[in-house]
């Protein structure tokens, strides 16, 4: 959102971003979102969307199958908890590696095509993974029921060091339990690292190459440059981000279900990115926060909540207002999200970040008008 | 490049340090209350206590979820002393006085499970972490119920299962903080066995179509054990994906398998679709091995019967409860539910209503909301007047034991709700089993 791209401005943005993420428990309180589970979701889906944006935002390749990597990350992490240790470090590392390898496979095949064909291919692979997880691979994934921890799991590494307790042990980071606020801070730190990496990638020559692929791949090919290795690298990197997000879902809540790989989950991350602003750094994070907020807070409004809110209105009017508003909250939260999405796509194709930029430009212009008399006229953007 | 590095080392470190300090300070400030309380979400001296109702409001089980929510709202009313009191008038023994629980008025929050484990747990966590519920409840899918139940144990908040029929819920996946009033697949099998024997004989070949998740697996196993015990053979057992929609590819092979009974281990919309298609394929008009071809739906519900329409006539199954029962408890519940909403309740509504009352009653008996004491009050609790006769909450696996209904699709329904005819009320003694046969461990009281 800074006016000019300079290393200094990037560092300021990085600092502000870190500050905003780490102080979430404070500034989210007035809107009722400052409880650990939701903030964990913000951070996790932020990572997912930021990773997705490296592929979609920079290269323009629209993948409809990223949920598959999320799911693979989750399953890997839960298996690491079951077989090795309840410590989250190996779980996260293995999840990222396995998701990376899996995305290499899928990317290698899918990237032979571009445009809509690429999207369909990734969608097909994701749906295939979902169905495999759902029925064929039931011994590994436990099908619809979802993969869960059991007290009888071997946990080889833990068994050597820790005594067995009464219940199922909880996930931990060298002894710090990964639920509640500590879980959120673990995710938040990884989110900040992930954001920094994506910033460095965007600003690097490699990032420039990715943007070149987006603007005109044919011209790149005619100049004798093979773009596929670059696109594949971007695909694998964003697959690893998805794997990281999937593993964090398992870290904060040790359970993995096949529905994480469903096409709706793949669509969700596309929505997040578009809502916030494709190709921008902050946009995907913003979109993730908004969608998760809607899903968790708006869906929980019921009639009695609404009646409390509109209690100040006269009786007849209150009933009318409640029944109208009731359509958009509770089970109707999808409707609200859909409307918001339409408004943004129609009026702000660049997402919320574009909205913020427009406001900023407007304010600056006003200020300029006041102060500047001898300056040259402003050049249009 | 030099410039960039400078920037990182000075400003970056300063900013990062400030952020980290603010971040580390935040939890100590917000978590103070948590450490101060003797247990999670202690209602303390406040005038209210919060329950959470987590039901599927969207997706394949939305109808059941809507009915469950109605029942929960009714239960809260009755506990708070509003309305006609419902089952508070018939429940024995009763500690509740109709003035809330332990003098606190009950309020509630709701959530949407979307019939997905992830969404259900996210919604439950919101209730626990944000809304401060002391208990949460809900159901309609065993996979989701088991996921929520294990969360309950981690969080130390009691979870009262709604509709869940898998053996695993109180079997291998049972938890100290989870309780189930609904019956299970084993009981369905045990109740159905004698009726199947007298109606269809001892020489049959059964073909199973099974929903591919925990509930389907355990029901197939239980029914198979029962029918093979009768001397039946099992021709084949095929798993079908949940929410398949079109079952024709699974039904065609049934015709050539030499089987003369089709057992549909399906529920909700799946059952409506598979049964309708099986009837459309003409299975019921067939003669195989010199016998009439039969279809059995082990777990029935009125909402499903409504969806399947004409096709359910004469088809056998079991239910936990049906609104046509004539005991005082059932009648009282049907009356107050009918007055409130204008139609009779489903079995899902019944079990959810009863669970809410049982939890509230247990708190009143224990004299505290402290979960270990409430759990102890529920364990081994024996009660009557809730619509299923004398019922026991078994301490070893938190499963309720009560009479089971064997029902049949009504040939001549008198109204759009009069769809199931009760063939037999199978007494509790016939469906009891040893708690150890399914394995699993409840876990500790204190978490």
HADDOCK unambig.tbl for C-alpha pairs under 7 A between the chains (distance, minus, plus):
assign (segid A and resid 7 and name CA) (segid B and resid 4 and name CA) 5.73 0.50 0.50
assign (segid A and resid 8 and name CA) (segid B and resid 7 and name CA) 6.26 0.50 0.50
assign (segid A and resid 11 and name CA) (segid B and resid 8 and name CA) 6.81 0.50 0.50
assign (segid A and resid 11 and name CA) (segid B and resid 12 and name CA) 6.23 0.50 0.50
assign (segid A and resid 15 and name CA) (segid B and resid 12 and name CA) 6.49 0.50 0.50
assign (segid A and resid 15 and name CA) (segid B and resid 15 and name CA) 5.27 0.50 0.50
assign (segid A and resid 15 and name CA) (segid B and resid 16 and name CA) 6.08 0.50 0.50
assign (segid A and resid 18 and name CA) (segid B and resid 16 and name CA) 6.97 0.50 0.50
assign (segid A and resid 18 and name CA) (segid B and resid 19 and name CA) 6.43 0.50 0.50
assign (segid A and resid 19 and name CA) (segid B and resid 19 and name CA) 4.61 0.50 0.50
assign (segid A and resid 22 and name CA) (segid B and resid 19 and name CA) 6.50 0.50 0.50
assign (segid A and resid 22 and name CA) (segid B and resid 23 and name CA) 4.84 0.50 0.50
assign (segid A and resid 23 and name CA) (segid B and resid 22 and name CA) 6.67 0.50 0.50
assign (segid A and resid 23 and name CA) (segid B and resid 23 and name CA) 5.53 0.50 0.50
assign (segid A and resid 25 and name CA) (segid B and resid 26 and name CA) 6.99 0.50 0.50
assign (segid A and resid 35 and name CA) (segid B and resid 129 and name CA) 5.90 0.50 0.50
assign (segid A and resid 35 and name CA) (segid B and resid 130 and name CA) 5.65 0.50 0.50
assign (segid A and resid 37 and name CA) (segid B and resid 125 and name CA) 6.36 0.50 0.50
assign (segid A and resid 37 and name CA) (segid B and resid 126 and name CA) 6.79 0.50 0.50
assign (segid A and resid 135 and name CA) (segid B and resid 241 and name CA) 6.97 0.50 0.50
assign (segid A and resid 143 and name CA) (segid B and resid 213 and name CA) 6.29 0.50 0.50
assign (segid A and resid 144 and name CA) (segid B and resid 143 and name CA) 6.79 0.50 0.50
assign (segid A and resid 144 and name CA) (segid B and resid 213 and name CA) 5.22 0.50 0.50
assign (segid A and resid 145 and name CA) (segid B and resid 143 and name CA) 4.46 0.50 0.50
assign (segid A and resid 145 and name CA) (segid B and resid 213 and name CA) 5.77 0.50 0.50
assign (segid A and resid 145 and name CA) (segid B and resid 214 and name CA) 5.95 0.50 0.50
assign (segid A and resid 166 and name CA) (segid B and resid 443 and name CA) 6.60 0.50 0.50
assign (segid A and resid 166 and name CA) (segid B and resid 444 and name CA) 6.31 0.50 0.50
assign (segid A and resid 167 and name CA) (segid B and resid 443 and name CA) 5.36 0.50 0.50
assign (segid A and resid 167 and name CA) (segid B and resid 444 and name CA) 6.31 0.50 0.50
assign (segid A and resid 181 and name CA) (segid B and resid 27 and name CA) 6.53 0.50 0.50
assign (segid A and resid 257 and name CA) (segid B and resid 117 and name CA) 6.97 0.50 0.50
assign (segid A and resid 296 and name CA) (segid B and resid 123 and name CA) 6.80 0.50 0.50
assign (segid A and resid 299 and name CA) (segid B and resid 111 and name CA) 6.85 0.50 0.50
assign (segid A and resid 299 and name CA) (segid B and resid 112 and name CA) 6.88 0.50 0.50
assign (segid A and resid 300 and name CA) (segid B and resid 110 and name CA) 5.89 0.50 0.50
assign (segid A and resid 300 and name CA) (segid B and resid 111 and name CA) 5.11 0.50 0.50
assign (segid A and resid 302 and name CA) (segid B and resid 110 and name CA) 6.89 0.50 0.50
assign (segid A and resid 331 and name CA) (segid B and resid 57 and name CA) 6.07 0.50 0.50
assign (segid A and resid 331 and name CA) (segid B and resid 58 and name CA) 6.62 0.50 0.50
